[in-house]
Amino acid sequence: MRFAVSPEVMNASDTCLDKLDELLARIEDEVHELEIVDADLLQESRWYKSSRQSRKIMLEKAAQFSVYTPPRSSGPHLRRIPVDDEKNVPSARDLAYTPLHVLVENFASDGALLKFAIGLLSTSEVRELCLPSLKAITPPAFQIESPGGHGDLPKLLDLRLTESGERGIAPRVVVVTDSDAEWPGEVKSHTEALREKCAAAGVPCPPLNKRTAENYVPDCIWKAWASDHPDARTGVEALLRLSNDQRDHVKIGET
């Protein structure tokens, strides 16, 4: 996210400036970005004058970034959070320290697929934010969670939504769910109910188009696995003979 701090807030009370310092610490961890609104007023603000020299340098860099860098059109930090009133500084600080919770049905399969996709397809900036091995910070910027099955996924979603409501911040939640579809175009009732629940709460819910995470395993991986597991070779060969539609919707555990 990009936190846009206004001059009114930079000249607020000491308590407010303390919260801004905590927010800035999260910026220093490169989890979020800082935008200085009316950057030419920065050096006259109480926040700047009360900061230690290293913080002043960081604020100056943020001001230059705010003036000379065009708005992002892709990648992380597209969401702009206005911090323009002393009353919303605590919630902005709490939002900055809240990980992006990605809820999946099964951590071992869906979670592994998600991490693999991030490692393979995303930019280096996204990988550094989302893969703990590359950025060990507390709390993490990105956290995959699983209740252990689709039946408990709505309960975990309710928990995260309740927590956000109690803290007075917008939910930082994305739900990724298997389609469980047995043929193209099928929508299971539990999948549809979860999508509707997410839509009502304003939570993104991108469904996997294939039946489960296992249906995304490429041929080369199946072949390599079969070479190390001779007993499974016949089943793998049968799987690879299926058409694309069949492969997308077959239940892997029954091949």
ZIFENRA-V775550 format. One record per backbone hydrogen bond with DSSP energy under -1.0 kcal/mol. NH is the residue of the N-H (numbers start at 1). CO is the residue of the C=O. If there is no record, write none. Layout:
nh=NH co=CO
nh=NH co=CO
This chain:
nh=2 co=79
nh=3 co=33
nh=4 co=81
nh=5 co=35
nh=6 co=83
nh=10 co=6
nh=12 co=9
nh=17 co=13
nh=18 co=14
nh=19 co=15
nh=20 co=16
nh=21 co=17
nh=22 co=18
nh=23 co=19
nh=24 co=20
nh=25 co=21
nh=26 co=22
nh=27 co=23
nh=28 co=24
nh=29 co=25
nh=30 co=27
nh=31 co=26
nh=33 co=1
nh=35 co=3
nh=37 co=5
nh=41 co=38
nh=42 co=39
nh=45 co=42
nh=47 co=10
nh=49 co=45
nh=50 co=46
nh=51 co=48
nh=56 co=52
nh=57 co=53
nh=58 co=54
nh=59 co=55
nh=60 co=56
nh=61 co=57
nh=62 co=58
nh=63 co=59
nh=64 co=60
nh=65 co=61
nh=66 co=62
nh=67 co=63
nh=68 co=64
nh=69 co=65
nh=81 co=2
nh=83 co=4
nh=88 co=85
nh=92 co=88
nh=93 co=89
nh=94 co=90
nh=95 co=91
nh=96 co=92
nh=97 co=93
nh=98 co=95
nh=100 co=141
nh=101 co=172
nh=102 co=143
nh=103 co=174
nh=104 co=145
nh=110 co=106
nh=111 co=106
nh=113 co=109
nh=114 co=110
nh=115 co=111
nh=116 co=112
nh=117 co=113
nh=118 co=114
nh=119 co=115
nh=120 co=116
nh=121 co=117
nh=122 co=118
nh=127 co=123
nh=128 co=124
nh=129 co=125
nh=130 co=126
nh=131 co=127
nh=134 co=131
nh=135 co=131
nh=137 co=135
nh=143 co=100
nh=145 co=102
nh=156 co=152
nh=157 co=153
nh=158 co=154
nh=159 co=155
nh=160 co=156
nh=161 co=157
nh=162 co=158
nh=163 co=159
nh=164 co=160
nh=165 co=161
nh=166 co=162
nh=167 co=163
nh=169 co=164
nh=174 co=101
nh=175 co=204
nh=176 co=103
nh=179 co=210
nh=180 co=211
nh=186 co=183
nh=192 co=188
nh=193 co=189
nh=194 co=190
nh=195 co=191
nh=196 co=192
nh=197 co=193
nh=198 co=194
nh=199 co=195
nh=200 co=196
nh=201 co=197
nh=203 co=198
nh=208 co=177
nh=211 co=248
nh=215 co=212
nh=216 co=213
nh=217 co=214
nh=222 co=218
nh=223 co=219
nh=224 co=220
nh=225 co=221
nh=226 co=222
nh=227 co=223
nh=232 co=229
nh=233 co=230
nh=236 co=232
nh=237 co=233
nh=238 co=234
nh=239 co=235
nh=240 co=236
nh=242 co=239
nh=247 co=243
nh=248 co=244
nh=249 co=245
nh=250 co=246
nh=254 co=251
nh=255 co=252
